[in-house]
Amino acid sequence: MKEPLGRILFVYCLLPIAMTISFGACSFVSLPAKHRRNALMQETRRKQFNSHNRHAEFSQRLCNSKIVLHSSQIPTQNSRGTATAYLNNADCCTSTACISKEEVASRNLVMSFIDTHNKVSNTTAEYGNIDSYQSIVDTYFADTIEVIDTSFYLPILGKEALQNAMPRLFHVNGTHLSMHVKFASIASDTLCPDDIKVAVCYEYDNDNNATRSISGFGISIYTVHKAKITQVFDVKDGANFDIASWRAEDITKMKTPIIEVGTKAFLRDATEGPSEIMQRFFDARNKKSLEEVYHNISDESSLKSFGMDKWASKDCESFSQSLKMLPDSASIELEDIVAPTSANGITFTACRWVVAIDGQRQRFSRGCSFFCFENGSIVSMIDIPESVKQEEFSASLGLKPASLNFLRDSGLGRTIADSLLVASIPIILKSYPKAIPTFADLTLRKTHIQYGEHSSQFIDLFLPRDETKRRGLIFFVHGGAWGSGKPWMYRLIAKPFLEANLAVAIVGYRTYPDGNIQSQVNDLEAASKEIALNYPTLCSKPLALAKNEWTGTILLGHSSGAHIAILKLAQQIERWSKIKDVNSKELGINFDQVIGLSGVYSINEHFDLESGRGVEEISPMKPGCGYTMDSFDLHSPAVRLAAMSTKRSKYLKLPDMLLIHGVNDDVVPFSSAKRAANILQNWGYDNVETHYLKSTGHQDTIMHLMFGGVARDFIFSKVLQLKPKDI
C-alpha cells in the first residue's frame, strides 16, 4: 500500500465515524442533515455547468432536427403562453395519443407545475425567497416527495427539505431558468399501476434579460400518485462525461451464490412496442454493432449521445465514435421505461438507465434518454448523463478505492466502528442515567442460545417474569450496515417489551466480512429454526392467556437488519410456494407480523445513495450482495417477490407487514419503504402498511425503541395496543 502511514491511520479513525453516520445503525451522533445537504448543493452548483455557452449551438441544431417535425403531433404552445398545452378528457383517445383520464390529469399536473415554477423563478431574486415556493410545494407535491436532481449528490426528501431546496432546483450557477417543454410521454408504472409516470424533455434558458446566456436540454421523469407528485428524477446536459473515472470491482474476490427463484429478478420492461425497440437499440449499442443500431433507426434519424459534439445520422461518424468511448465490458442497463402507445404510430418515450461494467453499477453513471418513434423505428434520440463527476467529489478523505476495500474486507473497519460505539457509551449514559441498572438487570435475565459454530451465531433471549402472561415473541434483527454491530449493543430494546409481557430474542449473525448477505439471511433462518424446534412454547399462546391478548410472533429489524429480515421472509415465501406447508418448523418461525424500521429494500437504488456519500467502496453492501446489478435485484426483498412467476397463492397467509420510516432519514430515505410497499401490494401482498414519522432521522428510530419516542409509541399503540413506560 503506497498511502502515507499518517493518512491511513487518520482515515482509519475517521472512516467508521462517517460510516456509522451514513448508515446510522450503531451511531448516536449525526451531523445536521440540513447543513450538510445545503453545503453539498452550493458546492455542486458552483462547480457544475461551466460550459453552457456551447449549448446555444446545440439548441439551434435541435430545432433543425427531425424531432421537431413531430412536435405538431402533440399539444405545444397554448393561448395562455404556458410551457405546453393542457389535455382534456376528450383527448384521451385521439390521433394524439390513447391514454387514460388519470394519465391526462397527471400530465396536466406536471405541466402546471412547470408553468408555475417558471413564473416564480423569473420574478424572484437569486436563490429566491423560500416562502415564495411554499405554495408550489403544497400544491403539487406529496408529503413523501423525493427529488433526485442529479446535479446534487443526495436526494431531497420531504416537503420541508424540498421547500428549502426549491430555489436551487432547475437552476444553473444560481441563474434562474425557464423550462420549455418540447415533448411529454405518459404511462402507468409497470410494477405500481397506481403510479403514473410523466416523462418530459425540455429545453432550458435564462430568458430574463440576463447578461450571460445559458441554454441546454434536460429530461425529467415525474411520478404522480393520487394527483400529487411523489418523485422527480432530473438530468441536464452539460456534464463533462468521463468514462475513465468508472471503475469495476474485482468480482472474483467474493461472489454470492446464485439464489434459486421462480423467475429471474429482472424488472427492466420488455413489452411489445417502443420499449422492445428501445431494448434492442440498447442491446445493439452495448454490443457496439452499428449495423444492428442502424436496423432500429430510420433513414432520417438524428441522434445526440454523450461524448458527441454534434447531432449524428446514418451518414456521419459521431455516433460511431461515441460507441467506441465505452469499454468492451461496459453496458447501458435500462431501469425505468415510460413507453405509452400512440394511435397514429408516433410515440414519445423516455427511459432511465445506468452504466455497468462487468455487470456492476458505476458511481455517478445514471442518465436518461428521450426517443421519438415512428412506424416502428427510432427517428430521434437524446442521451443525458447525470451531472456529478466522480473526480469532483472527495469521496473518501483522500484514500484510494484499494485502501477503502482493505478496510472493508479485512474487518478492521468493523472493529473500529464497534469500538467507537463503545467509546460513545458515556455520552449516552449522561442523557439516560437509568440505562446502567436497566442494562445490568437485562444481563442477569439473559439466556444465551448458540445456534451455529461461529461465535456470532447466537441468540440473546429474554423472558417475561410471569410465563403465564407472555403475550408473544419479538425476534429482533439489529442493523450495522451489514458489517458491524452486536446483540449486546441493542440489549436495552428488550426492556419495554418485557414490561409488556413479550419475550425478546435479539439475534446475532455473521457480519461482513465473516459472511455475505446471503449468509446473514441463512443465519436468521437457522436462528428462527432453533427457536421453532427447541423452544416451541415461545411461538404459541399460553393456556391461561385470553385469545385477544395474544400478539403472536413479530419479526422486527432496523436498517440493514430490516433488509435481511424481510429478505429472509421473501426466501421463506419462495420455499413455502414449493413445499406448500406453511406450518413446517423446518422453515423456522411462521411469523404473524413483520416490522421494518428504516430499512433498505432495494439494493440497486441504495447503491446510488452510497455513491452520493462516497461510501460505496467502504460499505459491505456491494461485495455482500455479489457486485452485479442482477445480484443486487436478487438481494432486494420487494424485487424478489415481484419477480416470482405468479402472484402469491391464495392458500398462503402472509404476515402483516408494517414499514416505519423517518421523514428526515437522509441515510435510507423513506422512499425505500414507500416503493417497497407499492411493489408488494401490486404483487398481491395486501396487508402491507407504511407509516412515516415526522422530524425523525435514521438513528432516531432505534433510539426510540431503547429510550422512548414516537417510533416506539407507534409500534406499541398500533401492534400491541399498549402504552410503554419510558426508561
JONORBEL-V645449 format. One record per residue. SS is DSSP state (H for helix, E for strand, C for the rest). Layout:
ss: {SS/SS}
//
This chain:
ss: {C/C/C/C/H/H/H/H/H/H/H/H/H/H/H/H/H/H/H/H/H/H/H/C/C/C/C/C/C/C/C/C/H/H/H/H/H/H/H/H/H/H/H/H/H/H/H/C/C/C/C/H/H/H/H/H/H/H/H/H/H/H/H/H/C/H/H/H/H/H/H/H/H/C/C/C/C/C/C/C/C/C/C/C/C/C/C/C/H/H/H/C/E/C/C/C/C/E/C/C/H/H/H/H/H/H/H/H/H/H/H/H/H/H/H/H/H/H/H/H/H/H/C/C/C/C/C/C/C/H/H/H/H/H/H/H/H/H/H/H/E/E/E/E/E/E/E/E/E/C/C/C/C/C/C/E/E/H/H/H/H/H/H/H/H/H/H/H/C/C/E/E/C/C/E/E/C/E/E/E/E/E/E/E/E/E/E/E/C/C/C/C/C/C/E/E/E/E/E/E/E/E/E/E/E/C/C/C/C/C/C/C/C/C/E/E/E/E/E/E/E/E/E/E/E/C/C/E/E/E/E/E/E/E/E/E/C/C/C/C/C/C/H/H/H/C/C/C/C/C/C/C/C/C/C/C/C/C/C/C/C/C/C/C/C/C/C/C/C/C/C/C/C/H/H/H/H/H/H/H/H/H/H/H/H/H/C/C/C/H/H/H/H/H/H/C/E/E/E/E/E/E/E/E/C/C/C/C/C/C/C/E/C/C/C/C/C/H/H/H/H/H/H/H/H/C/C/C/C/E/E/E/E/E/E/E/E/E/C/C/C/C/C/C/C/E/E/E/E/E/E/E/E/E/E/E/E/C/C/E/E/E/E/E/E/E/E/E/E/E/E/E/E/E/C/C/E/E/E/E/E/E/E/E/E/C/C/C/C/H/H/H/C/C/C/C/C/C/C/C/H/H/H/H/H/H/H/H/H/H/C/H/H/H/H/H/H/H/H/H/H/H/H/C/H/H/H/H/H/H/H/C/C/C/H/H/H/H/H/H/H/H/H/H/H/C/E/E/E/E/C/C/C/C/C/C/C/E/E/E/E/E/C/C/C/C/H/H/H/C/C/E/E/E/E/E/E/C/C/C/C/C/C/C/C/C/H/H/H/H/H/H/H/H/H/H/H/H/H/C/C/E/E/E/E/E/E/C/C/C/C/C/C/C/C/C/H/H/H/H/H/H/H/H/H/H/H/H/H/H/H/H/H/H/C/H/H/H/H/C/C/C/C/C/C/C/H/H/H/C/C/E/E/E/E/E/E/E/C/H/H/H/H/H/H/H/H/H/H/H/H/H/H/H/H/H/H/H/H/C/C/C/C/C/H/H/H/C/C/C/C/C/E/E/E/E/E/C/C/C/C/C/H/H/H/H/H/H/H/H/H/H/H/C/C/C/C/C/C/C/H/H/H/H/H/C/C/C/H/H/H/H/H/H/C/C/H/H/H/H/H/H/C/C/C/C/C/C/C/C/C/C/C/C/C/E/E/E/E/E/E/E/C/C/C/C/C/C/C/C/H/H/H/H/H/H/H/H/H/H/H/H/H/C/C/C/C/E/E/E/E/E/E/C/C/C/C/H/H/H/H/H/H/H/H/H/H/C/C/H/H/H/H/H/H/H/H/H/H/H/C/C/C/C/C/C/C}
//
